Amino acid sequence: MCQDLDDFDQVVPKNDQGGGGRQGEAPRARAWNRSAYDEHLAANESDPKWVWCLVANVVGEHPFGEDHRIVYGTKHFRGGTKVYCLLPRWGGFDQIPVIGKPRGKHGLREVIMHTSLLRNFRLKKVYSPAVIRRICKVDEDGYKGHAREAWSAHDGDKEAILSLLRWVNLDEEQLQRYRTVCNCPRLELACWIPEDPDSLRTIIITRTNVAERQHDDVEAFSGHMWDGELSASYLPCPLRVQSIAKDIHTFDRQNGYASDVNESFLQKLSDLDLHLWDECYIGSSDTESGAFGWRITVGAGSDYFRPFACVGSGSCPKELGKLFSLLGEYGFPKIWDDKAMRPLPLTEEQSLIARYVNAYHSVMESTEATVACVESLLGGAHGDAGVLAAQKLMACDKEAASASLTKNELAAIWDYTQGEQ
């Protein structure tokens, strides 16, 4: 019997193709062996008084067959029939074993059903001894539910069902969004204050493939890593945050297979229900928090996952603040006011540096402008900081120079541009 959330990982749609389960014919659940069950009762005294269970209802009217005729319910169950859902051991969630009362018959029956024919999945405590006996039945080999997992009263089973409920009731569009968030091929989050053009700040998180490599047939690497960066007007170059999440697998002949997995960020990201956010949030123009804007795009440029975007002006979902807090946990600077629910305004220091950075970018737009700036700075008219800035501009490429320039050196470049005007 499953006791831990990890036992249920196979039902969460987190593969690279965005699929939620395996294709093909599902195996039949084995018949219940009464003598084996009696031995089970003797060994365990009795079945539990209650168990957690994933419960759903059979679909009502729906199209069926090539002619798309309207039918009610399914071959085995009437529409609306409550069924008790179990987890298949063959993985996936496209087809699952269910237990319910069949059409025109007494007792209970266990069949394999496609989850598209089930509605209103929910968590329930089951007290019926007859249902519990079927859930906890033992097959002829002596294993509980040979073709499927049995539920129990353990808290681990409750948490597993709650994890399932995050996505099993979603419509197709929401499910595609959820798969995109769980895999997070790319996330771009921006916020700004309209009255301040320098206030735009953008966070980008990207998933990169760890190229499979081999060294003398000893080691191979595969998997993904998630890295991020913050771009802002007061940063000469993006601030990089490495290894936000990783799912890396290695192999060598001496130690065999090993995994380096840390997906806590992805798990927390999926908990924010981005797949349920509205596409647009518009607030009142006289809101107390003042005018602000934000935009989030998930999955842009992916070949396997459906991208989606949400934007807002003067309003946002409460989870947006939690998203910025989550990013802060993984090394990004604070740029969002959790209490006011709006972007933090730039400090005087940040606004000053933003002017310096704008001047720096203006002299780097062309080779002629850069050469003229370097010659002027080397002349010593802008102090030692100017000389150091010129040396860095000559010795480094643009990215390296941007990362190494100090505030005083940027100020010297800004002073040069003021003189040119």
Summary of the structure (lengths in Angstrom):
residues: 421
radius of gyration: 29.5
end to end distance: 76.4
largest distance: 97.9
contacts: 1232
relative contact order: 0.10
helix: 32%
strand: 30%
